[in-house]
Amino acid sequence: MPTPSPTSSPSPTPSLGVPRPDQAAYMLRAAERDAGRAYKARLLDLLDVRAGHTVLDLGCGPGTDLPALADRAGARGTVIAVDRDPDMLARARERTAGRAGVEFRAGDAHDLPVADGAVDRARTDRMLMHVADPARVLAELRRVTRPGARIGLAEPDWDTLVVDSEDLETSRAFTGYTTSVAVRNATIGRSLPRLAERAGFRVETVFTETPHFGKVEDADYALGLGRNMERAIAEGRVTEERGRRWFAGLSQGPFFASFTLVAVVCVRPGDASGGAR
């Protein structure tokens, strides 16, 4: 009697797109894109960091912006880098090795490890979209800043995400999943002026950038086209056949995707004498 052949296991369903990237590498790569460099440079100019300032970089990540802040604050200034992730702080220390005047503090944005009225300039970049309570974080920024201090905020508005496809319905479903599930505070960008005013700041400047992608590989890495579509399929938001057809179709022919990033520069009102310079 012949030995029965072993039952073959079904082939695993291939993954869509690139896996979730290392967060630090992701942040550094985003900052190196033309659009990333453009809004960061403009925000830094409007923040007007001067020699001798104490500057807070809230959610410093791998230290992407610390060298530029430290250069402007100069030898007499101090840059306080705060992040809740020890790995991010370790990478930020490596990035700023040899630079004097940069301090690293582990802490929660909702309860900053910074004294009242200690800061002349503060910034946060693409961090508020992840926190539990953006209003509380802004209240903390008001607490730690001096009268006359300037604060820079920058956040995406993921409700503006567009991905060109002949299957417009699925592209809209993908954006809907991004805004309702994938990102905690997906429309924080448009809310920045309102939230800043409610926190007691005076909004001085609002500007927008529209990063766009002409290569599906770049967009997949930055926007999570494949991995977020896989999540949407797994959660029953999109059928597998429809989601996989949509993703495969993105590589056929010219590609376009974009979203809007909103930046706000505001001032903490009050008597600036002896405070922010």
C-alpha positions as CSV (number, residue, x, y, z in Angstrom):
1,M,0.0,0.0,0.0
2,P,1.6,3.3,-1.0
3,T,2.5,5.8,1.6
4,P,0.1,8.8,1.3
5,S,1.6,12.0,0.3
6,P,1.8,14.6,3.1
7,T,-0.9,17.2,2.9
8,S,0.6,20.4,1.6
9,S,0.0,23.6,3.6
10,P,-1.7,26.4,1.8
11,S,0.6,29.2,0.7
12,P,0.5,32.2,3.0
13,T,-1.3,35.2,1.5
14,P,1.4,37.6,0.4
15,S,1.7,40.8,2.4
16,L,0.8,44.1,0.8
17,G,3.5,46.7,0.5
18,V,6.5,47.3,2.8
19,P,6.4,46.3,6.4
20,R,6.1,48.9,9.1
21,P,9.4,50.8,9.0
22,D,11.7,51.6,12.0
23,Q,10.1,54.7,13.5
24,A,13.4,56.7,13.8
25,A,14.4,55.9,10.2
26,Y,10.9,56.8,9.0
27,M,11.1,60.2,10.7
28,L,14.6,61.0,9.4
29,R,13.6,59.9,5.8
30,A,10.5,62.1,6.0
31,A,12.6,65.1,7.1
32,E,15.0,64.6,4.1
33,R,12.2,64.9,1.5
34,D,12.0,68.3,-0.3
35,A,8.6,69.0,1.3
36,G,9.9,68.0,4.8
37,R,12.9,70.3,4.5
38,A,10.8,73.2,3.2
39,Y,8.2,73.4,6.0
40,K,10.9,72.7,8.7
41,A,13.1,75.5,7.4
42,R,10.1,77.9,7.3
43,L,8.9,76.9,10.7
44,L,12.4,77.4,12.2
45,D,12.7,80.9,10.6
46,L,9.3,81.9,12.0
47,L,10.2,80.6,15.4
48,D,13.0,83.1,15.5
49,V,15.3,81.2,17.8
50,R,18.1,83.5,19.0
51,A,21.4,83.2,20.8
52,G,20.9,82.6,24.5
53,H,17.4,81.2,24.1
54,T,16.1,78.2,26.0
55,V,14.3,76.1,23.4
56,L,12.0,73.1,24.0
57,D,11.8,70.4,21.3
58,L,8.8,68.4,22.4
59,G,8.7,64.9,20.9
60,C,12.2,65.3,19.6
61,G,12.3,61.8,18.2
62,P,15.7,60.8,16.8
63,G,16.9,64.4,17.0
64,T,16.1,65.4,13.5
65,D,15.8,69.1,14.3
66,L,18.1,69.4,17.3
67,P,21.3,70.5,15.5
68,A,19.5,73.4,13.8
69,L,17.9,74.5,17.0
70,A,21.3,74.2,18.9
71,D,23.1,76.2,16.2
72,R,20.6,79.1,16.6
73,A,20.5,79.0,20.4
74,G,24.3,79.2,20.4
75,A,26.8,78.5,23.1
76,R,24.8,80.6,25.7
77,G,21.5,78.9,24.8
78,T,20.0,75.6,25.9
79,V,17.9,73.1,23.9
80,I,15.7,70.8,26.0
81,A,14.8,67.6,24.1
82,V,11.8,65.7,25.5
83,D,10.5,62.4,24.3
84,R,8.8,59.5,26.0
85,D,10.7,56.8,24.1
86,P,14.1,55.9,25.5
87,D,15.3,54.6,22.1
88,M,14.5,57.9,20.4
89,L,16.4,59.8,23.1
90,A,19.4,57.5,22.7
91,R,19.4,58.1,18.9
92,A,19.0,61.9,19.5
93,R,22.0,61.8,21.8
94,E,24.0,60.1,19.1
95,R,22.9,62.7,16.6
96,T,24.0,65.6,18.7
97,A,27.2,64.1,20.2
98,G,29.7,66.8,20.9
99,R,27.2,69.6,21.0
100,A,27.1,71.6,24.2
101,G,23.8,73.0,25.6
102,V,21.5,70.1,24.6
103,E,19.6,68.4,27.4
104,F,17.6,65.2,27.2
105,R,14.6,64.5,29.4
106,A,12.4,61.5,29.3
107,G,8.8,62.5,29.8
108,D,5.1,62.5,28.8
109,A,3.9,65.5,26.7
110,H,0.9,65.7,29.0
111,D,3.1,66.3,32.1
112,L,6.3,67.9,30.9
113,P,9.5,67.6,33.0
114,V,10.1,71.4,32.5
115,A,9.7,74.2,35.1
116,D,7.0,76.8,34.8
117,G,8.0,79.7,32.5
118,A,11.4,78.3,31.7
119,V,11.3,78.3,27.9
120,D,11.7,81.1,25.3
121,R,10.8,79.0,22.2
122,A,9.0,75.7,21.9
123,R,8.1,73.5,19.0
124,T,6.4,70.2,18.3
125,D,6.3,68.5,14.9
126,R,3.9,65.6,13.9
127,M,3.5,64.6,17.5
128,L,0.1,65.9,18.5
129,M,-1.6,63.5,16.1
130,H,-0.5,60.6,18.4
131,V,-1.3,61.9,21.9
132,A,-4.3,61.2,24.1
133,D,-5.2,64.8,24.8
134,P,-3.8,67.5,22.5
135,A,-5.5,70.3,24.5
136,R,-3.7,69.2,27.6
137,V,-0.4,69.1,25.8
138,L,-0.9,72.7,24.6
139,A,-1.8,73.7,28.2
140,E,1.5,72.2,29.3
141,L,3.3,74.2,26.5
142,R,1.7,77.4,27.9
143,R,2.8,76.5,31.4
144,V,6.4,76.0,30.5
145,T,6.8,79.0,28.2
146,R,7.5,82.6,29.3
147,P,5.4,85.6,28.3
148,G,6.3,86.6,24.8
149,A,7.6,83.1,23.9
150,R,7.0,81.8,20.5
151,I,5.6,78.3,19.8
152,G,5.7,76.4,16.5
153,L,3.3,73.5,15.8
154,A,3.1,71.3,12.7
155,E,0.7,68.5,12.0
156,P,-0.7,66.6,9.0
157,D,-4.4,66.6,8.2
158,W,-5.0,63.0,7.1
159,D,-8.6,63.8,6.0
160,T,-6.9,65.5,3.0
161,L,-5.1,62.4,1.9
162,V,-5.7,61.6,-1.7
163,V,-4.5,58.5,-3.6
164,D,-5.2,58.5,-7.3
165,S,-6.8,55.3,-8.6
166,E,-9.4,54.4,-11.1
167,D,-11.1,52.8,-8.2
168,L,-12.0,56.1,-6.5
169,E,-14.4,54.4,-4.0
170,T,-11.6,52.3,-2.6
171,S,-9.2,55.2,-2.4
172,R,-11.9,57.0,-0.4
173,A,-12.3,54.0,1.8
174,F,-8.6,53.9,2.4
175,T,-8.6,57.6,3.5
176,G,-11.6,56.9,5.7
177,Y,-9.8,54.1,7.4
178,T,-6.7,56.2,7.9
179,T,-8.8,59.0,9.5
180,S,-11.1,56.9,11.6
181,V,-8.8,54.1,12.8
182,A,-5.1,54.2,11.8
183,V,-4.3,57.7,13.2
184,R,-5.5,58.8,16.7
185,N,-6.0,62.5,15.9
186,A,-6.2,62.4,12.2
187,T,-7.6,65.9,11.6
188,I,-5.4,67.7,14.1
189,G,-3.8,69.8,11.4
190,R,-6.9,71.8,10.6
191,S,-7.6,72.2,14.4
192,L,-4.2,73.7,15.3
193,P,-5.2,77.4,15.1
194,R,-8.4,76.8,17.2
195,L,-6.7,74.7,19.8
196,A,-3.8,77.2,20.1
197,E,-6.2,80.0,20.7
198,R,-8.1,78.0,23.3
199,A,-4.9,77.2,25.1
200,G,-4.3,81.0,25.5
201,F,-1.8,81.6,22.7
202,R,-2.1,84.3,20.0
203,V,-1.8,82.8,16.6
204,E,0.5,84.9,14.3
205,T,1.1,82.7,11.3
206,V,-0.6,79.8,9.6
207,F,0.8,78.1,6.5
208,T,0.4,74.8,4.7
209,E,2.5,72.5,2.7
210,T,1.2,69.8,0.4
211,P,3.7,66.9,0.2
212,H,3.1,64.8,-2.9
213,F,4.4,61.5,-4.1
214,G,5.1,60.4,-7.7
215,K,6.3,56.9,-6.9
216,V,4.2,54.3,-5.4
217,E,7.2,52.8,-3.5
218,D,7.8,56.2,-1.7
219,A,4.1,56.6,-0.9
220,D,3.8,53.1,0.3
221,Y,6.7,53.6,2.8
222,A,5.5,57.0,4.0
223,L,1.8,56.6,4.0
224,G,1.5,52.9,4.7
225,L,-0.6,52.1,1.6
226,G,-0.1,48.4,1.8
227,R,0.1,47.8,5.5
228,N,-2.9,50.0,6.3
229,M,-5.0,48.4,3.5
230,E,-4.1,45.0,5.1
231,R,-5.5,46.3,8.4
232,A,-8.6,47.6,6.7
233,I,-9.1,44.2,5.1
234,A,-8.5,42.3,8.4
235,E,-11.1,44.5,10.1
236,G,-13.7,44.0,7.4
237,R,-13.6,47.6,6.2
238,V,-12.7,46.5,2.6
239,T,-13.0,43.1,1.0
240,E,-9.7,41.3,0.4
241,E,-10.3,41.0,-3.4
242,R,-11.1,44.7,-3.7
243,G,-8.2,45.9,-1.5
244,R,-5.6,43.8,-3.2
245,R,-6.9,44.8,-6.7
246,W,-6.7,48.5,-5.6
247,F,-3.1,48.1,-4.3
248,A,-1.9,46.3,-7.3
249,G,-3.5,48.9,-9.6
250,L,-1.4,51.7,-8.0
251,S,1.7,50.4,-9.7
252,Q,0.1,50.5,-13.2
253,G,0.9,53.8,-14.9
254,P,1.6,57.2,-13.4
255,F,1.1,57.5,-9.7
256,F,0.0,60.5,-7.5
257,A,-0.8,60.9,-3.8
258,S,-0.7,63.9,-1.5
259,F,-1.9,65.3,1.8
260,T,-1.9,68.7,3.6
261,L,0.4,69.6,6.4
262,V,-0.6,72.6,8.6
263,A,1.9,74.7,10.5
264,V,1.1,77.4,13.1
265,V,3.4,79.8,14.9
266,C,1.9,81.5,18.0
267,V,2.9,83.6,20.9
268,R,2.3,83.3,24.6
269,P,0.8,86.7,25.6
270,G,2.0,88.7,28.5
271,D,4.7,91.1,29.5
272,A,7.7,90.0,27.6
273,S,10.2,92.1,29.6
274,G,12.7,89.8,31.2
275,G,11.1,86.9,29.4
276,A,11.5,85.7,25.8
277,R,14.1,87.8,24.0
